[in-house]
């Protein structure tokens, strides 16, 4: 179940519950790491939404199906949530034809990063692989990935898995450079990314 882990530590009680619910619907079961004291909030939310929830080893498991051992049953009937929905694989790829140089320029601006990107809601933090990551980057409204590779921070704008812009501070990337960056993300299994909600950024 580790591959379905979503790390929301550091956010306190201000969690992106809409994104979390979409992940639960898509994957059937999601393991959520939250700050101490936030677990009851997550479990109550899950119960009210019609899901099953249980605490295990400092995390909260949320599922559309009963969880073995000390699970909390939903108090309302979950309409249309009785079975896990098949997850459509989302592959991170560069969309050269729809490349947005204007957004790449914005992402290279440190002021834009500080005033806009870093203030946006975080929807995922963890490895750049697995169902939880795929669900996070597959949204139509767009997300922004932040990844540290070789001591440099990179920012990647993604819509439904398609990379439309990328940059590092002070340097917008070309589509070819973005392809190299995406390849490094795919090959670097230990690369941890932060995914921000970009629906209101551009």
PyMOL commands that set and color helices and strands:
alter all, ss='L'
color gray80, all
select helices_A, chain A and resi 2-4+17-27+39-48+101-107+110-115+117-119+131-137+175-187
alter helices_A, ss='H'
color red, helices_A
select strands_A, chain A and resi 5-7+29-33+52-56+59-63+93-94+122-127+143-149+152-159+162-168+171-172+192-197
alter strands_A, ss='S'
color yellow, strands_A
deselect
rebuild
show_as cartoon
